[in-house]
């Protein structure tokens, strides 16, 4: 996975926040909602498996885990 955001970054719904590569194909992971990146849960070039948490997007005092790879 290549993470394209950092903690504190603002993101819009649909914005690409990470890219995963599987079997020599790349797929974009997009933000499900607008907000601020509260936490990046993986290193920028980590290998991940389906279900791994990538980032947490905070909004209006609460956070939502997102970017679970599949």
C-alpha positions, 0 to 999 in steps of 0.5 A, spaced: 500 500 500 502 507 498 498 512 503 497 518 500 495 522 506 498 524 513 495 525 519 492 532 520 490 532 512 483 534 510 480 530 505 474 530 501 469 524 500 471 520 494 479 523 494 484 518 493 487 516 500 491 510 498 493 505 492 494 498 493 497 493 488 495 486 487 497 481 482 501 487 478 494 491 478 493 498 482 487 500 485 485 506 489 482 507 496 478 513 496 475 517 502 468 515 504 467 522 507 470 528 508 474 530 514 481 530 517 486 524 517 486 523 525 491 517 524 495 513 519 494 506 521 500 503 516 507 505 514 507 509 507 509 503 503 506 497 508 504 490 505 497 489 507 491 484 507 484 484 506 481 487 512 487 491 515 485 498 517 489 504 513 487 510 516 482 513 521 478 520 518 475 524 524 469 529 523 466 533 528 469 530 534 468 523 532 472 518 528 471 513 523 476 507 521 476 507 513 480 504 508 480 497 510 483 493 504 479 487 501 
